[in-house]
Amino acid sequence: MARAQKPAGTRTNSGRKLNERWNIGAAHALYHREGTWFNLLERFPGALCDPNGYVLFSGKSEYENSPDVHIGQQTNVPGGIHRMSGYTRMTR
């Protein structure tokens, strides 16, 4: 029996859960399964998470000035956060 997939756009609060599970210490944590598209970080320290790890930004300027992060109406990280130098890999 196949598992039901959550529709795109369904809020999972996985960023919050991973922030707690991995003791990231972020005031705002966001999740995307490929680590490429996120809502905007609004509180700092802020974290972008994928299933295997995260990138923590200590402040808004670090987030906005990261060469790997493209900020518009959403946050885009081409190639995924796992390619960023500040990526912390976690075991599940």
C-alpha positions as CSV (number, residue, x, y, z in Angstrom):
1,M,0.0,0.0,0.0
2,A,1.5,3.4,-1.1
3,R,1.9,6.1,1.5
4,A,-0.2,9.2,0.9
5,Q,1.9,12.2,-0.1
6,K,1.2,15.6,1.4
7,P,0.1,18.1,-1.1
8,A,2.6,20.8,-2.1
9,G,2.3,23.8,0.2
10,T,1.1,21.8,3.2
11,R,2.7,23.1,6.3
12,T,4.6,20.5,8.3
13,N,6.4,22.6,10.9
14,S,9.4,20.3,10.2
15,G,11.8,23.2,10.6
16,R,10.6,23.7,14.2
17,K,10.8,20.0,14.9
18,L,14.3,19.7,13.5
19,N,15.4,22.8,15.4
20,E,14.3,21.0,18.6
21,R,15.6,17.6,17.7
22,W,19.0,18.8,16.6
23,N,19.3,21.5,19.2
24,I,20.1,24.1,16.5
25,G,19.2,27.0,18.7
26,A,17.4,29.0,16.0
27,A,14.7,31.6,16.7
28,H,13.2,30.7,13.3
29,A,13.8,27.5,11.4
30,L,12.5,26.6,8.0
31,Y,12.5,23.2,6.1
32,H,12.4,22.1,2.5
33,R,13.0,18.5,1.5
34,E,15.4,19.4,-1.3
35,G,16.9,22.4,0.6
36,T,16.3,24.8,-2.3
37,W,13.1,26.8,-1.6
38,F,12.0,28.3,1.7
39,N,9.8,31.1,3.0
40,L,11.7,34.1,4.3
41,L,13.6,33.9,7.6
42,E,12.0,36.5,9.9
43,R,13.8,36.0,13.3
44,F,17.4,35.3,14.0
45,P,19.4,33.3,14.6
46,G,17.6,31.6,11.7
47,A,18.1,28.2,10.1
48,L,17.4,26.6,6.8
49,C,17.0,22.8,7.1
50,D,16.8,19.8,4.8
51,P,16.4,16.2,5.9
52,N,20.1,15.8,6.5
53,G,21.3,19.0,8.0
54,Y,21.0,22.8,8.3
55,V,22.7,26.2,7.8
56,L,22.4,28.6,10.7
57,F,22.5,32.4,10.1
58,S,23.5,34.4,13.2
59,G,21.9,37.6,12.0
60,K,19.8,39.1,9.2
61,S,22.8,40.6,7.4
62,E,24.6,37.2,7.3
63,Y,21.4,35.7,5.7
64,E,20.9,38.6,3.2
65,N,24.5,38.8,2.2
66,S,25.1,35.1,1.7
67,P,26.3,34.6,-1.9
68,D,24.5,31.2,-1.9
69,V,21.1,32.6,-0.9
70,H,18.8,34.4,-3.4
71,I,16.1,36.4,-1.5
72,G,13.0,37.6,-3.2
73,Q,9.4,36.7,-2.2
74,Q,10.9,33.4,-1.1
75,T,14.4,32.2,-0.3
76,N,16.1,30.2,-3.1
77,V,19.3,28.3,-2.6
78,P,20.2,26.9,-6.1
79,G,21.7,23.4,-5.7
80,G,20.5,23.1,-2.1
81,I,21.8,24.1,1.3
82,H,24.0,21.0,1.5
83,R,26.4,22.7,-0.9
84,M,26.9,25.7,1.4
85,S,30.1,26.1,3.4
86,G,28.2,26.5,6.7
87,Y,26.2,23.4,6.3
88,T,26.0,21.1,9.3
89,R,25.3,17.5,8.4
90,M,23.2,15.6,11.0
91,T,22.4,12.0,11.5
92,R,18.8,11.1,11.8
